Amino acid sequence: MDVEALSISHLNEIVIRTIEAGDHIVVANHNLHSIYLYHHDSKMRTFYSAADHIHVDGMPIIGLGRLLGLPLSREHRVTFVDWMEPLASVAAKYGWRVFYLGSRPGVAEKGADVLRHRYPGLRIKTAHGFFNPDPASQEAQVTLAEIEAYRPQLLIVGMGMPRQEHWIVDHLDKLTANVILNGGAALDYFAGAIPTPPRWAGRVGLEWLFRLASEPRRLWSRYLIEPWYIACKVVGEIFARRQCSPREYD
């Protein structure tokens, strides 16, 4: 499990440094669902191989990381619900062009309006994510042309896993944004399209329960089935490490 101990301030520093230097990076994140998909989807593995930084999205990953010896703490759990406003604040301060691709028609723009109101000067353009993502489709080509015409320094792709990661992989060689993020339903929460779980729930590892209660039909497998597969993987890795570690002899 390749993740870094990155807080919101660390991530903002990475974004600022990258844009000021004119570099190009992909910043990814891992949660239980993404780890499950990583083991079942070759294009997800390609996406994470292309990522320059991978931060933690979910308290269970903090716990699993600690079991595997990673120096992770609660401040290293960064979800877009928590990061989006600090990121928007920095973007407004520096005058970056931000493009958000995702959500249902009209939803992302509603969420963007909320952020524009809270952070005057924020330059953010949106496009919905309900189109044919095949690179050969006319819809995909029009969407890509719209993004590139805007010339964003920051591109957030929020079409849900694994659709957003697949889209990034398929178009990575054509995207010129300095920083590309896989943002999930980041703006849906600000638009009120999805209830925002209490922030204390995330800090104690119970945010999944609120999400499951909000969207049980869509999320039941993600939260009730997939974690068992991951638990078996972690137990196997811990056992393998112990088997490989030097033995002490009297």
C-alpha beads as a LAMMPS data file, in Angstrom:
LAMMPS data file: protein, C-alpha beads

250 atoms
249 bonds

1 atom types
1 bond types

-500.0 500.0 xlo xhi
-500.0 500.0 ylo yhi
-500.0 500.0 zlo zhi

Masses

1 110.0

Atoms # bond

1 1 1 0.000 0.000 0.000
2 1 1 1.919 3.029 -1.273
3 1 1 0.640 6.106 0.561
4 1 1 2.414 9.149 1.982
5 1 1 1.948 10.897 5.319
6 1 1 0.440 14.063 3.826
7 1 1 -1.758 16.561 5.640
8 1 1 -3.883 19.248 3.975
9 1 1 -1.107 21.803 4.445
10 1 1 1.441 19.408 2.922
11 1 1 -0.811 18.797 -0.078
12 1 1 -1.401 22.520 -0.603
13 1 1 2.360 23.080 -0.505
14 1 1 2.840 20.409 -3.181
15 1 1 0.186 22.006 -5.391
16 1 1 1.636 25.516 -4.960
17 1 1 5.187 24.345 -5.640
18 1 1 4.169 22.395 -8.723
19 1 1 2.146 25.192 -10.311
20 1 1 4.779 27.832 -9.583
21 1 1 7.456 25.618 -11.140
22 1 1 5.306 24.872 -14.190
23 1 1 5.576 21.132 -13.562
24 1 1 2.925 18.471 -14.159
25 1 1 1.853 15.902 -11.560
26 1 1 -0.981 13.557 -10.631
27 1 1 -2.050 13.507 -6.974
28 1 1 -4.081 10.410 -6.117
29 1 1 -5.661 9.089 -2.945
30 1 1 -6.364 5.706 -1.422
31 1 1 -9.339 4.439 0.543
32 1 1 -10.631 0.916 1.078
33 1 1 -12.641 1.008 -2.148
34 1 1 -9.671 2.108 -4.254
35 1 1 -7.464 -0.620 -2.781
36 1 1 -10.112 -3.207 -3.636
37 1 1 -10.339 -1.856 -7.178
38 1 1 -6.547 -1.751 -7.451
39 1 1 -6.478 -5.541 -7.028
40 1 1 -9.286 -6.112 -9.546
41 1 1 -8.736 -3.478 -12.253
42 1 1 -5.556 -3.219 -14.331
43 1 1 -6.269 0.361 -15.396
44 1 1 -6.501 1.387 -11.738
45 1 1 -3.023 -0.058 -11.257
46 1 1 -1.855 1.979 -14.232
47 1 1 -3.343 5.113 -12.681
48 1 1 -1.593 4.647 -9.351
49 1 1 1.661 3.873 -11.130
50 1 1 1.337 7.251 -12.879
51 1 1 0.598 9.126 -9.639
52 1 1 3.368 11.303 -8.221
53 1 1 1.798 11.491 -4.760
54 1 1 -0.826 9.337 -3.026
55 1 1 -2.521 10.608 0.117
56 1 1 -4.866 8.842 2.528
57 1 1 -8.639 9.202 2.153
58 1 1 -10.247 7.308 5.023
59 1 1 -9.445 6.445 8.636
60 1 1 -9.340 2.680 7.958
61 1 1 -6.267 3.285 5.807
62 1 1 -4.620 5.065 8.737
63 1 1 -5.202 1.993 10.887
64 1 1 -4.038 -0.442 8.219
65 1 1 -0.995 1.694 7.503
66 1 1 -0.003 1.628 11.154
67 1 1 -0.300 -2.160 11.193
68 1 1 2.117 -2.223 8.263
69 1 1 4.531 0.138 9.989
70 1 1 3.696 3.387 8.199
71 1 1 4.013 6.643 10.230
72 1 1 0.409 7.779 9.774
73 1 1 -1.768 9.858 12.117
74 1 1 -5.260 11.372 11.947
75 1 1 -4.019 14.572 10.302
76 1 1 -2.940 12.464 7.318
77 1 1 -6.532 11.473 6.549
78 1 1 -7.538 13.968 3.854
79 1 1 -10.927 13.687 2.142
80 1 1 -12.111 16.152 -0.480
81 1 1 -14.942 17.215 1.813
82 1 1 -12.234 18.582 4.108
83 1 1 -9.638 19.591 1.507
84 1 1 -11.831 21.319 -1.062
85 1 1 -12.284 24.579 0.850
86 1 1 -8.602 25.038 1.841
87 1 1 -7.671 24.220 -1.748
88 1 1 -10.225 26.691 -3.123
89 1 1 -8.889 29.347 -0.745
90 1 1 -5.342 28.870 -2.044
91 1 1 -6.557 28.798 -5.651
92 1 1 -8.389 32.111 -5.156
93 1 1 -5.335 33.655 -3.492
94 1 1 -3.013 32.713 -6.351
95 1 1 -5.539 33.281 -9.146
96 1 1 -5.327 29.771 -10.536
97 1 1 -7.738 28.488 -13.149
98 1 1 -9.515 25.438 -11.738
99 1 1 -11.521 22.999 -13.839
100 1 1 -13.863 20.487 -12.222
101 1 1 -15.091 17.593 -14.356
102 1 1 -17.830 15.483 -12.808
103 1 1 -21.251 15.267 -11.127
104 1 1 -24.654 15.330 -12.797
105 1 1 -25.562 18.216 -15.125
106 1 1 -25.989 21.382 -13.077
107 1 1 -24.768 19.914 -9.786
108 1 1 -21.067 20.780 -10.101
109 1 1 -21.894 24.341 -11.158
110 1 1 -24.135 24.741 -8.117
111 1 1 -21.315 23.539 -5.873
112 1 1 -18.861 25.831 -7.648
113 1 1 -21.175 28.785 -6.981
114 1 1 -21.011 28.035 -3.267
115 1 1 -17.208 28.099 -3.384
116 1 1 -17.143 31.286 -5.487
117 1 1 -19.313 32.969 -2.880
118 1 1 -17.083 31.823 -0.009
119 1 1 -13.824 32.608 -1.814
120 1 1 -14.204 35.735 -3.960
121 1 1 -11.891 35.691 -6.934
122 1 1 -11.989 31.910 -7.303
123 1 1 -11.753 31.055 -10.997
124 1 1 -13.452 27.699 -11.456
125 1 1 -15.127 26.215 -14.509
126 1 1 -17.174 23.004 -14.500
127 1 1 -18.430 20.343 -16.869
128 1 1 -20.684 17.432 -15.944
129 1 1 -19.372 13.881 -15.955
130 1 1 -22.327 12.192 -17.647
131 1 1 -20.882 11.651 -21.115
132 1 1 -19.341 8.797 -23.085
133 1 1 -15.798 8.646 -21.670
134 1 1 -14.405 6.610 -24.579
135 1 1 -11.537 8.738 -25.980
136 1 1 -12.826 8.056 -29.503
137 1 1 -16.317 9.387 -28.760
138 1 1 -17.314 12.873 -29.868
139 1 1 -18.509 13.711 -26.341
140 1 1 -15.115 12.854 -24.860
141 1 1 -13.289 14.881 -27.502
142 1 1 -15.526 17.911 -26.964
143 1 1 -15.027 17.676 -23.198
144 1 1 -11.258 17.421 -23.575
145 1 1 -11.227 20.406 -25.948
146 1 1 -13.247 22.442 -23.442
147 1 1 -10.787 21.648 -20.657
148 1 1 -7.718 22.440 -22.735
149 1 1 -9.233 25.681 -24.045
150 1 1 -9.596 26.852 -20.433
151 1 1 -5.940 25.963 -19.703
152 1 1 -6.450 25.055 -16.029
153 1 1 -3.551 24.879 -13.656
154 1 1 -5.632 22.584 -11.457
155 1 1 -7.885 19.846 -12.855
156 1 1 -10.177 17.913 -10.504
157 1 1 -11.860 14.856 -12.009
158 1 1 -14.855 13.865 -9.887
159 1 1 -16.663 11.057 -11.679
160 1 1 -16.394 8.366 -9.008
161 1 1 -14.106 5.345 -8.906
162 1 1 -12.977 3.798 -11.195
163 1 1 -14.495 5.961 -13.956
164 1 1 -12.474 9.058 -13.039
165 1 1 -9.172 7.159 -12.865
166 1 1 -9.884 5.439 -16.178
167 1 1 -10.583 8.817 -17.793
168 1 1 -7.356 10.294 -16.452
169 1 1 -5.316 7.344 -17.729
170 1 1 -6.967 7.505 -21.159
171 1 1 -6.307 11.250 -21.547
172 1 1 -3.179 11.839 -19.482
173 1 1 -0.936 12.387 -22.503
174 1 1 -3.282 15.138 -23.753
175 1 1 -3.884 16.996 -20.491
176 1 1 -1.736 20.060 -19.795
177 1 1 -2.958 20.954 -16.296
178 1 1 -0.155 21.286 -13.773
179 1 1 -1.963 19.270 -11.112
180 1 1 -4.543 16.553 -11.750
181 1 1 -6.619 15.185 -8.852
182 1 1 -9.122 12.319 -8.653
183 1 1 -11.747 14.109 -6.612
184 1 1 -14.749 11.820 -6.272
185 1 1 -17.984 13.667 -5.542
186 1 1 -16.180 16.747 -4.195
187 1 1 -18.640 19.375 -5.420
188 1 1 -21.745 17.255 -4.851
189 1 1 -21.441 17.916 -1.128
190 1 1 -21.212 21.689 -1.564
191 1 1 -24.183 21.580 -3.919
192 1 1 -26.209 19.658 -1.334
193 1 1 -26.717 16.744 -3.732
194 1 1 -25.197 14.355 -1.170
195 1 1 -25.557 14.853 2.601
196 1 1 -22.257 15.796 4.222
197 1 1 -21.404 13.424 7.076
198 1 1 -20.554 15.067 10.419
199 1 1 -16.843 15.838 10.412
200 1 1 -16.375 14.191 13.815
201 1 1 -17.519 10.921 12.248
202 1 1 -14.586 10.943 9.865
203 1 1 -12.096 11.573 12.637
204 1 1 -13.259 8.484 14.536
205 1 1 -13.627 6.255 11.465
206 1 1 -17.433 6.236 11.242
207 1 1 -18.008 8.375 8.159
208 1 1 -18.644 5.225 6.108
209 1 1 -21.723 4.514 8.244
210 1 1 -23.284 7.887 7.384
211 1 1 -22.502 7.413 3.691
212 1 1 -24.017 3.937 3.738
213 1 1 -27.178 5.265 5.380
214 1 1 -27.438 7.989 2.714
215 1 1 -26.908 5.697 -0.301
216 1 1 -27.444 2.068 0.824
217 1 1 -28.225 0.583 -2.599
218 1 1 -25.106 2.022 -4.197
219 1 1 -22.654 1.600 -1.320
220 1 1 -23.629 -1.589 0.521
221 1 1 -21.077 -3.761 -1.282
222 1 1 -18.314 -1.165 -0.923
223 1 1 -18.682 -0.930 2.842
224 1 1 -19.950 -4.381 3.830
225 1 1 -18.240 -6.775 1.385
226 1 1 -15.031 -5.253 -0.005
227 1 1 -13.342 -4.614 3.383
228 1 1 -13.221 -8.364 4.084
229 1 1 -11.152 -8.927 0.945
230 1 1 -8.761 -6.167 1.997
231 1 1 -8.528 -7.527 5.548
232 1 1 -7.419 -10.894 4.160
233 1 1 -4.786 -9.148 2.030
234 1 1 -3.431 -7.226 5.017
235 1 1 -3.308 -10.297 7.245
236 1 1 -1.469 -12.139 4.481
237 1 1 1.059 -9.339 4.092
238 1 1 1.697 -9.121 7.844
239 1 1 2.187 -12.881 8.008
240 1 1 4.560 -12.801 5.011
241 1 1 6.642 -10.052 6.625
242 1 1 6.960 -12.013 9.832
243 1 1 8.006 -15.108 7.925
244 1 1 10.683 -13.139 6.059
245 1 1 12.055 -11.296 9.104
246 1 1 15.318 -12.631 10.597
247 1 1 14.794 -15.157 13.352
248 1 1 16.539 -14.899 16.651
249 1 1 18.379 -17.958 17.895
250 1 1 19.510 -18.630 21.433

Bonds

1 1 1 2
2 1 2 3
3 1 3 4
4 1 4 5
5 1 5 6
6 1 6 7
7 1 7 8
8 1 8 9
9 1 9 10
10 1 10 11
11 1 11 12
12 1 12 13
13 1 13 14
14 1 14 15
15 1 15 16
16 1 16 17
17 1 17 18
18 1 18 19
19 1 19 20
20 1 20 21
21 1 21 22
22 1 22 23
23 1 23 24
24 1 24 25
25 1 25 26
26 1 26 27
27 1 27 28
28 1 28 29
29 1 29 30
30 1 30 31
31 1 31 32
32 1 32 33
33 1 33 34
34 1 34 35
35 1 35 36
36 1 36 37
37 1 37 38
38 1 38 39
39 1 39 40
40 1 40 41
41 1 41 42
42 1 42 43
43 1 43 44
44 1 44 45
45 1 45 46
46 1 46 47
47 1 47 48
48 1 48 49
49 1 49 50
50 1 50 51
51 1 51 52
52 1 52 53
53 1 53 54
54 1 54 55
55 1 55 56
56 1 56 57
57 1 57 58
58 1 58 59
59 1 59 60
60 1 60 61
61 1 61 62
62 1 62 63
63 1 63 64
64 1 64 65
65 1 65 66
66 1 66 67
67 1 67 68
68 1 68 69
69 1 69 70
70 1 70 71
71 1 71 72
72 1 72 73
73 1 73 74
74 1 74 75
75 1 75 76
76 1 76 77
77 1 77 78
78 1 78 79
79 1 79 80
80 1 80 81
81 1 81 82
82 1 82 83
83 1 83 84
84 1 84 85
85 1 85 86
86 1 86 87
87 1 87 88
88 1 88 89
89 1 89 90
90 1 90 91
91 1 91 92
92 1 92 93
93 1 93 94
94 1 94 95
95 1 95 96
96 1 96 97
97 1 97 98
98 1 98 99
99 1 99 100
100 1 100 101
101 1 101 102
102 1 102 103
103 1 103 104
104 1 104 105
105 1 105 106
106 1 106 107
107 1 107 108
108 1 108 109
109 1 109 110
110 1 110 111
111 1 111 112
112 1 112 113
113 1 113 114
114 1 114 115
115 1 115 116
116 1 116 117
117 1 117 118
118 1 118 119
119 1 119 120
120 1 120 121
121 1 121 122
122 1 122 123
123 1 123 124
124 1 124 125
125 1 125 126
126 1 126 127
127 1 127 128
128 1 128 129
129 1 129 130
130 1 130 131
131 1 131 132
132 1 132 133
133 1 133 134
134 1 134 135
135 1 135 136
136 1 136 137
137 1 137 138
138 1 138 139
139 1 139 140
140 1 140 141
141 1 141 142
142 1 142 143
143 1 143 144
144 1 144 145
145 1 145 146
146 1 146 147
147 1 147 148
148 1 148 149
149 1 149 150
150 1 150 151
151 1 151 152
152 1 152 153
153 1 153 154
154 1 154 155
155 1 155 156
156 1 156 157
157 1 157 158
158 1 158 159
159 1 159 160
160 1 160 161
161 1 161 162
162 1 162 163
163 1 163 164
164 1 164 165
165 1 165 166
166 1 166 167
167 1 167 168
168 1 168 169
169 1 169 170
170 1 170 171
171 1 171 172
172 1 172 173
173 1 173 174
174 1 174 175
175 1 175 176
176 1 176 177
177 1 177 178
178 1 178 179
179 1 179 180
180 1 180 181
181 1 181 182
182 1 182 183
183 1 183 184
184 1 184 185
185 1 185 186
186 1 186 187
187 1 187 188
188 1 188 189
189 1 189 190
190 1 190 191
191 1 191 192
192 1 192 193
193 1 193 194
194 1 194 195
195 1 195 196
196 1 196 197
197 1 197 198
198 1 198 199
199 1 199 200
200 1 200 201
201 1 201 202
202 1 202 203
203 1 203 204
204 1 204 205
205 1 205 206
206 1 206 207
207 1 207 208
208 1 208 209
209 1 209 210
210 1 210 211
211 1 211 212
212 1 212 213
213 1 213 214
214 1 214 215
215 1 215 216
216 1 216 217
217 1 217 218
218 1 218 219
219 1 219 220
220 1 220 221
221 1 221 222
222 1 222 223
223 1 223 224
224 1 224 225
225 1 225 226
226 1 226 227
227 1 227 228
228 1 228 229
229 1 229 230
230 1 230 231
231 1 231 232
232 1 232 233
233 1 233 234
234 1 234 235
235 1 235 236
236 1 236 237
237 1 237 238
238 1 238 239
239 1 239 240
240 1 240 241
241 1 241 242
242 1 242 243
243 1 243 244
244 1 244 245
245 1 245 246
246 1 246 247
247 1 247 248
248 1 248 249
249 1 249 250
